Amino acid sequence: MKWLYNLGHIVVNEVELPNGRRCDVIGYDESGRIIIIEVKASVSDFRNDEKGVVTLNSVTFFIFC
């Protein structure tokens, strides 16, 4: 969250998206750029996540870490 904040984004955690799914961290800036970060505890956590690749037209970046 601090990384996005230092880049000039407004940052919020645990946000419900319009499609009903939740994201761990979302940041947006004055230009309208949106970055979603999904945090995983392990490779198996990533593989078992039902979200898969999120396709949201308004998202500029989607980052798994």
PyMOL Python script that loads the backbone (N, CA, C, O; Angstrom):
from pymol import cmd

cmd.read_pdbstr("""\
ATOM      1  N   MET A   1       0.818  -1.184   0.000  1.00  0.00           N
ATOM      2  CA  MET A   1       0.000   0.000   0.000  1.00  0.00           C
ATOM      3  C   MET A   1       0.868   1.256   0.000  1.00  0.00           C
ATOM      4  O   MET A   1       0.547   2.244  -0.661  1.00  0.00           O
ATOM      5  N   LYS A   2       1.958   1.208   0.740  1.00  0.00           N
ATOM      6  CA  LYS A   2       2.839   2.367   0.810  1.00  0.00           C
ATOM      7  C   LYS A   2       3.446   2.680  -0.559  1.00  0.00           C
ATOM      8  O   LYS A   2       3.628   3.845  -0.912  1.00  0.00           O
ATOM      9  N   TRP A   3       3.759   1.625  -1.331  1.00  0.00           N
ATOM     10  CA  TRP A   3       4.323   1.801  -2.673  1.00  0.00           C
ATOM     11  C   TRP A   3       3.365   2.601  -3.549  1.00  0.00           C
ATOM     12  O   TRP A   3       3.785   3.552  -4.209  1.00  0.00           O
ATOM     13  N   LEU A   4       2.090   2.233  -3.566  1.00  0.00           N
ATOM     14  CA  LEU A   4       1.108   2.969  -4.372  1.00  0.00           C
ATOM     15  C   LEU A   4       0.929   4.386  -3.859  1.00  0.00           C
ATOM     16  O   LEU A   4       0.857   5.331  -4.646  1.00  0.00           O
ATOM     17  N   TYR A   5       0.859   4.538  -2.554  1.00  0.00           N
ATOM     18  CA  TYR A   5       0.703   5.860  -1.957  1.00  0.00           C
ATOM     19  C   TYR A   5       1.871   6.772  -2.351  1.00  0.00           C
ATOM     20  O   TYR A   5       1.672   7.943  -2.675  1.00  0.00           O
ATOM     21  N   ASN A   6       3.081   6.226  -2.318  1.00  0.00           N
ATOM     22  CA  ASN A   6       4.255   7.012  -2.694  1.00  0.00           C
ATOM     23  C   ASN A   6       4.262   7.375  -4.171  1.00  0.00           C
ATOM     24  O   ASN A   6       4.916   8.341  -4.563  1.00  0.00           O
ATOM     25  N   LEU A   7       3.544   6.617  -4.997  1.00  0.00           N
ATOM     26  CA  LEU A   7       3.398   6.944  -6.418  1.00  0.00           C
ATOM     27  C   LEU A   7       2.295   7.973  -6.669  1.00  0.00           C
ATOM     28  O   LEU A   7       2.060   8.365  -7.812  1.00  0.00           O
ATOM     29  N   GLY A   8       1.623   8.408  -5.608  1.00  0.00           N
ATOM     30  CA  GLY A   8       0.590   9.421  -5.737  1.00  0.00           C
ATOM     31  C   GLY A   8      -0.824   8.880  -5.864  1.00  0.00           C
ATOM     32  O   GLY A   8      -1.737   9.617  -6.237  1.00  0.00           O
ATOM     33  N   HIS A   9      -1.018   7.599  -5.559  1.00  0.00           N
ATOM     34  CA  HIS A   9      -2.342   6.989  -5.653  1.00  0.00           C
ATOM     35  C   HIS A   9      -3.108   7.127  -4.331  1.00  0.00           C
ATOM     36  O   HIS A   9      -2.510   7.190  -3.256  1.00  0.00           O
ATOM     37  N   ILE A  10      -4.408   7.172  -4.429  1.00  0.00           N
ATOM     38  CA  ILE A  10      -5.269   6.994  -3.264  1.00  0.00           C
ATOM     39  C   ILE A  10      -5.418   5.488  -3.125  1.00  0.00           C
ATOM     40  O   ILE A  10      -5.729   4.811  -4.106  1.00  0.00           O
ATOM     41  N   VAL A  11      -5.205   4.946  -1.931  1.00  0.00           N
ATOM     42  CA  VAL A  11      -5.119   3.503  -1.744  1.00  0.00           C
ATOM     43  C   VAL A  11      -6.157   3.037  -0.726  1.00  0.00           C
ATOM     44  O   VAL A  11      -6.348   3.652   0.323  1.00  0.00           O
ATOM     45  N   VAL A  12      -6.825   1.926  -1.067  1.00  0.00           N
ATOM     46  CA  VAL A  12      -7.819   1.322  -0.173  1.00  0.00           C
ATOM     47  C   VAL A  12      -7.599  -0.184  -0.193  1.00  0.00           C
ATOM     48  O   VAL A  12      -7.246  -0.745  -1.231  1.00  0.00           O
ATOM     49  N   ASN A  13      -7.803  -0.842   0.941  1.00  0.00           N
ATOM     50  CA  ASN A  13      -7.682  -2.300   0.962  1.00  0.00           C
ATOM     51  C   ASN A  13      -9.042  -2.968   1.176  1.00  0.00           C
ATOM     52  O   ASN A  13      -9.982  -2.357   1.685  1.00  0.00           O
ATOM     53  N   GLU A  14      -9.117  -4.242   0.771  1.00  0.00           N
ATOM     54  CA  GLU A  14     -10.327  -5.053   0.905  1.00  0.00           C
ATOM     55  C   GLU A  14     -11.553  -4.356   0.308  1.00  0.00           C
ATOM     56  O   GLU A  14     -12.474  -3.969   1.027  1.00  0.00           O
ATOM     57  N   VAL A  15     -11.546  -4.208  -0.999  1.00  0.00           N
ATOM     58  CA  VAL A  15     -12.608  -3.492  -1.706  1.00  0.00           C
ATOM     59  C   VAL A  15     -13.466  -4.475  -2.496  1.00  0.00           C
ATOM     60  O   VAL A  15     -12.939  -5.355  -3.177  1.00  0.00           O
ATOM     61  N   GLU A  16     -14.783  -4.328  -2.409  1.00  0.00           N
ATOM     62  CA  GLU A  16     -15.671  -5.126  -3.250  1.00  0.00           C
ATOM     63  C   GLU A  16     -15.817  -4.423  -4.594  1.00  0.00           C
ATOM     64  O   GLU A  16     -16.141  -3.237  -4.659  1.00  0.00           O
ATOM     65  N   LEU A  17     -15.574  -5.167  -5.657  1.00  0.00           N
ATOM     66  CA  LEU A  17     -15.627  -4.632  -7.014  1.00  0.00           C
ATOM     67  C   LEU A  17     -17.049  -4.723  -7.564  1.00  0.00           C
ATOM     68  O   LEU A  17     -17.879  -5.446  -7.012  1.00  0.00           O
ATOM     69  N   PRO A  18     -17.336  -3.997  -8.646  1.00  0.00           N
ATOM     70  CA  PRO A  18     -18.685  -4.029  -9.235  1.00  0.00           C
ATOM     71  C   PRO A  18     -19.150  -5.423  -9.653  1.00  0.00           C
ATOM     72  O   PRO A  18     -20.352  -5.684  -9.708  1.00  0.00           O
ATOM     73  N   ASN A  19     -18.197  -6.328  -9.949  1.00  0.00           N
ATOM     74  CA  ASN A  19     -18.579  -7.684 -10.348  1.00  0.00           C
ATOM     75  C   ASN A  19     -18.803  -8.602  -9.147  1.00  0.00           C
ATOM     76  O   ASN A  19     -19.015  -9.802  -9.322  1.00  0.00           O
ATOM     77  N   GLY A  20     -18.760  -8.051  -7.918  1.00  0.00           N
ATOM     78  CA  GLY A  20     -19.023  -8.825  -6.712  1.00  0.00           C
ATOM     79  C   GLY A  20     -17.784  -9.452  -6.099  1.00  0.00           C
ATOM     80  O   GLY A  20     -17.842  -9.931  -4.966  1.00  0.00           O
ATOM     81  N   ARG A  21     -16.678  -9.465  -6.801  1.00  0.00           N
ATOM     82  CA  ARG A  21     -15.441 -10.007  -6.254  1.00  0.00           C
ATOM     83  C   ARG A  21     -14.762  -8.970  -5.388  1.00  0.00           C
ATOM     84  O   ARG A  21     -15.081  -7.782  -5.447  1.00  0.00           O
ATOM     85  N   ARG A  22     -13.810  -9.438  -4.574  1.00  0.00           N
ATOM     86  CA  ARG A  22     -13.075  -8.530  -3.693  1.00  0.00           C
ATOM     87  C   ARG A  22     -11.609  -8.501  -4.122  1.00  0.00           C
ATOM     88  O   ARG A  22     -11.073  -9.496  -4.612  1.00  0.00           O
ATOM     89  N   CYS A  23     -10.980  -7.361  -3.933  1.00  0.00           N
ATOM     90  CA  CYS A  23      -9.540  -7.280  -4.192  1.00  0.00           C
ATOM     91  C   CYS A  23      -8.850  -6.871  -2.897  1.00  0.00           C
ATOM     92  O   CYS A  23      -9.443  -6.225  -2.033  1.00  0.00           O
ATOM     93  N   ASP A  24      -7.592  -7.259  -2.786  1.00  0.00           N
ATOM     94  CA  ASP A  24      -6.833  -6.964  -1.564  1.00  0.00           C
ATOM     95  C   ASP A  24      -6.473  -5.487  -1.460  1.00  0.00           C
ATOM     96  O   ASP A  24      -6.654  -4.876  -0.407  1.00  0.00           O
ATOM     97  N   VAL A  25      -5.965  -4.913  -2.549  1.00  0.00           N
ATOM     98  CA  VAL A  25      -5.561  -3.502  -2.547  1.00  0.00           C
ATOM     99  C   VAL A  25      -5.932  -2.891  -3.887  1.00  0.00           C
ATOM    100  O   VAL A  25      -5.726  -3.504  -4.934  1.00  0.00           O
ATOM    101  N   ILE A  26      -6.478  -1.684  -3.854  1.00  0.00           N
ATOM    102  CA  ILE A  26      -6.757  -0.947  -5.086  1.00  0.00           C
ATOM    103  C   ILE A  26      -6.242   0.473  -4.904  1.00  0.00           C
ATOM    104  O   ILE A  26      -6.403   1.083  -3.846  1.00  0.00           O
ATOM    105  N   GLY A  27      -5.622   0.981  -5.957  1.00  0.00           N
ATOM    106  CA  GLY A  27      -5.126   2.350  -5.933  1.00  0.00           C
ATOM    107  C   GLY A  27      -5.532   3.066  -7.203  1.00  0.00           C
ATOM    108  O   GLY A  27      -5.573   2.461  -8.274  1.00  0.00           O
ATOM    109  N   TYR A  28      -5.829   4.339  -7.094  1.00  0.00           N
ATOM    110  CA  TYR A  28      -6.141   5.138  -8.284  1.00  0.00           C
ATOM    111  C   TYR A  28      -5.524   6.514  -8.127  1.00  0.00           C
ATOM    112  O   TYR A  28      -5.339   7.022  -7.021  1.00  0.00           O
ATOM    113  N   ASP A  29      -5.205   7.109  -9.297  1.00  0.00           N
ATOM    114  CA  ASP A  29      -4.565   8.418  -9.263  1.00  0.00           C
ATOM    115  C   ASP A  29      -5.408   9.456  -9.994  1.00  0.00           C
ATOM    116  O   ASP A  29      -6.478   9.141 -10.515  1.00  0.00           O
ATOM    117  N   GLU A  30      -4.923  10.691 -10.029  1.00  0.00           N
ATOM    118  CA  GLU A  30      -5.671  11.799 -10.620  1.00  0.00           C
ATOM    119  C   GLU A  30      -5.937  11.617 -12.107  1.00  0.00           C
ATOM    120  O   GLU A  30      -6.912  12.155 -12.633  1.00  0.00           O
ATOM    121  N   SER A  31      -5.073  10.858 -12.792  1.00  0.00           N
ATOM    122  CA  SER A  31      -5.258  10.650 -14.234  1.00  0.00           C
ATOM    123  C   SER A  31      -6.285   9.562 -14.526  1.00  0.00           C
ATOM    124  O   SER A  31      -6.627   9.333 -15.686  1.00  0.00           O
ATOM    125  N   GLY A  32      -6.780   8.890 -13.489  1.00  0.00           N
ATOM    126  CA  GLY A  32      -7.765   7.837 -13.682  1.00  0.00           C
ATOM    127  C   GLY A  32      -7.173   6.451 -13.782  1.00  0.00           C
ATOM    128  O   GLY A  32      -7.899   5.484 -14.013  1.00  0.00           O
ATOM    129  N   ARG A  33      -5.869   6.334 -13.613  1.00  0.00           N
ATOM    130  CA  ARG A  33      -5.219   5.019 -13.665  1.00  0.00           C
ATOM    131  C   ARG A  33      -5.598   4.226 -12.419  1.00  0.00           C
ATOM    132  O   ARG A  33      -5.538   4.741 -11.302  1.00  0.00           O
ATOM    133  N   ILE A  34      -5.987   2.974 -12.618  1.00  0.00           N
ATOM    134  CA  ILE A  34      -6.391   2.098 -11.520  1.00  0.00           C
ATOM    135  C   ILE A  34      -5.453   0.905 -11.484  1.00  0.00           C
ATOM    136  O   ILE A  34      -5.186   0.285 -12.513  1.00  0.00           O
ATOM    137  N   ILE A  35      -4.954   0.586 -10.300  1.00  0.00           N
ATOM    138  CA  ILE A  35      -4.094  -0.574 -10.099  1.00  0.00           C
ATOM    139  C   ILE A  35      -4.721  -1.440  -9.010  1.00  0.00           C
ATOM    140  O   ILE A  35      -5.032  -0.953  -7.923  1.00  0.00           O
ATOM    141  N   ILE A  36      -4.904  -2.733  -9.310  1.00  0.00           N
ATOM    142  CA  ILE A  36      -5.397  -3.694  -8.330  1.00  0.00           C
ATOM    143  C   ILE A  36      -4.265  -4.639  -7.994  1.00  0.00           C
ATOM    144  O   ILE A  36      -3.586  -5.145  -8.888  1.00  0.00           O
ATOM    145  N   ILE A  37      -4.057  -4.880  -6.708  1.00  0.00           N
ATOM    146  CA  ILE A  37      -3.032  -5.830  -6.259  1.00  0.00           C
ATOM    147  C   ILE A  37      -3.733  -6.939  -5.488  1.00  0.00           C
ATOM    148  O   ILE A  37      -4.495  -6.683  -4.556  1.00  0.00           O
ATOM    149  N   GLU A  38      -3.463  -8.165  -5.891  1.00  0.00           N
ATOM    150  CA  GLU A  38      -3.999  -9.354  -5.239  1.00  0.00           C
ATOM    151  C   GLU A  38      -2.825 -10.069  -4.579  1.00  0.00           C
ATOM    152  O   GLU A  38      -1.880 -10.463  -5.261  1.00  0.00           O
ATOM    153  N   VAL A  39      -2.876 -10.239  -3.271  1.00  0.00           N
ATOM    154  CA  VAL A  39      -1.779 -10.829  -2.517  1.00  0.00           C
ATOM    155  C   VAL A  39      -2.067 -12.306  -2.263  1.00  0.00           C
ATOM    156  O   VAL A  39      -3.155 -12.667  -1.815  1.00  0.00           O
ATOM    157  N   LYS A  40      -1.094 -13.144  -2.551  1.00  0.00           N
ATOM    158  CA  LYS A  40      -1.214 -14.586  -2.341  1.00  0.00           C
ATOM    159  C   LYS A  40      -0.141 -15.040  -1.359  1.00  0.00           C
ATOM    160  O   LYS A  40       0.981 -14.535  -1.381  1.00  0.00           O
ATOM    161  N   ALA A  41      -0.484 -15.988  -0.504  1.00  0.00           N
ATOM    162  CA  ALA A  41       0.450 -16.493   0.503  1.00  0.00           C
ATOM    163  C   ALA A  41       1.398 -17.534  -0.060  1.00  0.00           C
ATOM    164  O   ALA A  41       2.485 -17.743   0.480  1.00  0.00           O
ATOM    165  N   SER A  42       0.994 -18.195  -1.148  1.00  0.00           N
ATOM    166  CA  SER A  42       1.825 -19.255  -1.724  1.00  0.00           C
ATOM    167  C   SER A  42       1.425 -19.494  -3.176  1.00  0.00           C
ATOM    168  O   SER A  42       0.416 -18.971  -3.650  1.00  0.00           O
ATOM    169  N   VAL A  43       2.225 -20.286  -3.867  1.00  0.00           N
ATOM    170  CA  VAL A  43       1.907 -20.655  -5.249  1.00  0.00           C
ATOM    171  C   VAL A  43       0.609 -21.449  -5.291  1.00  0.00           C
ATOM    172  O   VAL A  43      -0.209 -21.246  -6.188  1.00  0.00           O
ATOM    173  N   SER A  44       0.408 -22.351  -4.332  1.00  0.00           N
ATOM    174  CA  SER A  44      -0.826 -23.140  -4.316  1.00  0.00           C
ATOM    175  C   SER A  44      -2.041 -22.249  -4.052  1.00  0.00           C
ATOM    176  O   SER A  44      -3.117 -22.495  -4.596  1.00  0.00           O
ATOM    177  N   ASP A  45      -1.878 -21.229  -3.233  1.00  0.00           N
ATOM    178  CA  ASP A  45      -2.955 -20.268  -2.997  1.00  0.00           C
ATOM    179  C   ASP A  45      -3.326 -19.576  -4.313  1.00  0.00           C
ATOM    180  O   ASP A  45      -4.506 -19.408  -4.620  1.00  0.00           O
ATOM    181  N   PHE A  46      -2.318 -19.179  -5.081  1.00  0.00           N
ATOM    182  CA  PHE A  46      -2.543 -18.546  -6.379  1.00  0.00           C
ATOM    183  C   PHE A  46      -3.266 -19.496  -7.331  1.00  0.00           C
ATOM    184  O   PHE A  46      -4.224 -19.100  -7.994  1.00  0.00           O
ATOM    185  N   ARG A  47      -2.814 -20.737  -7.400  1.00  0.00           N
ATOM    186  CA  ARG A  47      -3.406 -21.713  -8.318  1.00  0.00           C
ATOM    187  C   ARG A  47      -4.835 -22.083  -7.944  1.00  0.00           C
ATOM    188  O   ARG A  47      -5.645 -22.385  -8.820  1.00  0.00           O
ATOM    189  N   ASN A  48      -5.153 -22.063  -6.648  1.00  0.00           N
ATOM    190  CA  ASN A  48      -6.492 -22.456  -6.197  1.00  0.00           C
ATOM    191  C   ASN A  48      -7.477 -21.298  -6.127  1.00  0.00           C
ATOM    192  O   ASN A  48      -8.651 -21.501  -5.815  1.00  0.00           O
ATOM    193  N   ASP A  49      -7.016 -20.099  -6.411  1.00  0.00           N
ATOM    194  CA  ASP A  49      -7.890 -18.928  -6.354  1.00  0.00           C
ATOM    195  C   ASP A  49      -8.905 -18.989  -7.487  1.00  0.00           C
ATOM    196  O   ASP A  49      -8.533 -19.124  -8.652  1.00  0.00           O
ATOM    197  N   GLU A  50     -10.171 -18.891  -7.148  1.00  0.00           N
ATOM    198  CA  GLU A  50     -11.234 -18.963  -8.151  1.00  0.00           C
ATOM    199  C   GLU A  50     -11.346 -17.692  -8.980  1.00  0.00           C
ATOM    200  O   GLU A  50     -12.053 -17.674  -9.987  1.00  0.00           O
ATOM    201  N   LYS A  51     -10.659 -16.630  -8.573  1.00  0.00           N
ATOM    202  CA  LYS A  51     -10.748 -15.379  -9.316  1.00  0.00           C
ATOM    203  C   LYS A  51     -10.099 -15.494 -10.680  1.00  0.00           C
ATOM    204  O   LYS A  51     -10.575 -14.920 -11.659  1.00  0.00           O
ATOM    205  N   GLY A  52      -8.991 -16.254 -10.736  1.00  0.00           N
ATOM    206  CA  GLY A  52      -8.270 -16.365 -12.000  1.00  0.00           C
ATOM    207  C   GLY A  52      -7.846 -14.993 -12.474  1.00  0.00           C
ATOM    208  O   GLY A  52      -7.512 -14.129 -11.664  1.00  0.00           O
ATOM    209  N   VAL A  53      -7.855 -14.790 -13.749  1.00  0.00           N
ATOM    210  CA  VAL A  53      -7.511 -13.487 -14.308  1.00  0.00           C
ATOM    211  C   VAL A  53      -8.765 -12.631 -14.325  1.00  0.00           C
ATOM    212  O   VAL A  53      -9.766 -12.988 -14.946  1.00  0.00           O
ATOM    213  N   VAL A  54      -8.701 -11.529 -13.656  1.00  0.00           N
ATOM    214  CA  VAL A  54      -9.833 -10.617 -13.580  1.00  0.00           C
ATOM    215  C   VAL A  54      -9.844  -9.743 -14.817  1.00  0.00           C
ATOM    216  O   VAL A  54      -8.823  -9.155 -15.175  1.00  0.00           O
ATOM    217  N   THR A  55     -10.974  -9.654 -15.463  1.00  0.00           N
ATOM    218  CA  THR A  55     -11.083  -8.781 -16.629  1.00  0.00           C
ATOM    219  C   THR A  55     -12.045  -7.654 -16.304  1.00  0.00           C
ATOM    220  O   THR A  55     -13.263  -7.828 -16.324  1.00  0.00           O
ATOM    221  N   LEU A  56     -11.488  -6.521 -16.011  1.00  0.00           N
ATOM    222  CA  LEU A  56     -12.267  -5.326 -15.736  1.00  0.00           C
ATOM    223  C   LEU A  56     -11.813  -4.259 -16.716  1.00  0.00           C
ATOM    224  O   LEU A  56     -10.627  -3.932 -16.769  1.00  0.00           O
ATOM    225  N   ASN A  57     -12.719  -3.723 -17.477  1.00  0.00           N
ATOM    226  CA  ASN A  57     -12.362  -2.750 -18.505  1.00  0.00           C
ATOM    227  C   ASN A  57     -11.695  -1.503 -17.959  1.00  0.00           C
ATOM    228  O   ASN A  57     -10.912  -0.867 -18.665  1.00  0.00           O
ATOM    229  N   SER A  58     -11.982  -1.142 -16.731  1.00  0.00           N
ATOM    230  CA  SER A  58     -11.467   0.120 -16.200  1.00  0.00           C
ATOM    231  C   SER A  58     -10.142  -0.031 -15.459  1.00  0.00           C
ATOM    232  O   SER A  58      -9.603   0.962 -14.971  1.00  0.00           O
ATOM    233  N   VAL A  59      -9.603  -1.243 -15.363  1.00  0.00           N
ATOM    234  CA  VAL A  59      -8.358  -1.462 -14.613  1.00  0.00           C
ATOM    235  C   VAL A  59      -7.165  -1.292 -15.534  1.00  0.00           C
ATOM    236  O   VAL A  59      -7.109  -1.891 -16.608  1.00  0.00           O
ATOM    237  N   THR A  60      -6.203  -0.467 -15.110  1.00  0.00           N
ATOM    238  CA  THR A  60      -4.994  -0.232 -15.890  1.00  0.00           C
ATOM    239  C   THR A  60      -3.982  -1.355 -15.666  1.00  0.00           C
ATOM    240  O   THR A  60      -3.384  -1.850 -16.621  1.00  0.00           O
ATOM    241  N   PHE A  61      -3.788  -1.758 -14.409  1.00  0.00           N
ATOM    242  CA  PHE A  61      -2.859  -2.831 -14.061  1.00  0.00           C
ATOM    243  C   PHE A  61      -3.513  -3.762 -13.059  1.00  0.00           C
ATOM    244  O   PHE A  61      -4.258  -3.317 -12.186  1.00  0.00           O
ATOM    245  N   PHE A  62      -3.236  -5.062 -13.183  1.00  0.00           N
ATOM    246  CA  PHE A  62      -3.667  -6.048 -12.193  1.00  0.00           C
ATOM    247  C   PHE A  62      -2.433  -6.834 -11.824  1.00  0.00           C
ATOM    248  O   PHE A  62      -1.840  -7.494 -12.677  1.00  0.00           O
ATOM    249  N   ILE A  63      -2.033  -6.773 -10.554  1.00  0.00           N
ATOM    250  CA  ILE A  63      -0.773  -7.346 -10.110  1.00  0.00           C
ATOM    251  C   ILE A  63      -1.034  -8.445  -9.083  1.00  0.00           C
ATOM    252  O   ILE A  63      -1.719  -8.223  -8.085  1.00  0.00           O
ATOM    253  N   PHE A  64      -0.479  -9.641  -9.339  1.00  0.00           N
ATOM    254  CA  PHE A  64      -0.473 -10.711  -8.329  1.00  0.00           C
ATOM    255  C   PHE A  64       0.876 -10.694  -7.646  1.00  0.00           C
ATOM    256  O   PHE A  64       1.906 -10.584  -8.311  1.00  0.00           O
ATOM    257  N   CYS A  65       0.887 -10.801  -6.320  1.00  0.00           N
ATOM    258  CA  CYS A  65       2.155 -10.896  -5.601  1.00  0.00           C
ATOM    259  C   CYS A  65       2.009 -11.802  -4.406  1.00  0.00           C
ATOM    260  O   CYS A  65       2.972 -12.011  -3.669  1.00  0.00           O
TER     261      CYS A  65
END
""", "prot")
cmd.dss("prot")
cmd.show_as("cartoon", "prot")
cmd.util.cbc("prot")
cmd.orient("prot")
